[in-house]
Amino acid sequence: MAHFVGEDLHDSRFERVRLRGARFSRVELDDALFHAVGMIGARSRGVDLTRAVMRGVLLDGVDIDGEIGRLTINGVEVGHLSRARDGPSRGAVPSGTACWSC
């Protein structure tokens, strides 16, 4: 098992690598590119996906809870549907803010 703590792996490339069960905490993946990546059963908490673009993705049984701004799914703006409920959810992360303690 490899441990990377406090390392600068800027512009690293991982191909055909198994990271099943890996844990990422306080990791910066800004502008990262994921292609043909399996994330079945992945759990995220305190994650900022501002300006994320997902193409050719499969979403089934997905549960999203958090502060949702503009959200377009298959060309249809649906973010307003989540704002219909009262106030932001618990644990919401303001846009553009990494939640290192979440």
Residue pairs with C-beta under 8 A, 6 or more apart in sequence:
26 98
26 100
28 98
45 91
45 99
45 102
46 91
46 93
46 98
46 99
46 100
46 101
46 102
47 93
47 99
48 93
48 95
48 96
48 97
48 98
48 99
50 95
50 96
65 89
65 91
66 88
66 89
66 91
66 92
66 93
67 88
67 89
67 92
67 93
67 94
67 95
68 79
68 82
68 83
69 79
69 95
70 77
70 79
71 77
71 78
71 79
71 82
72 78
72 79
91 102
93 99
93 102
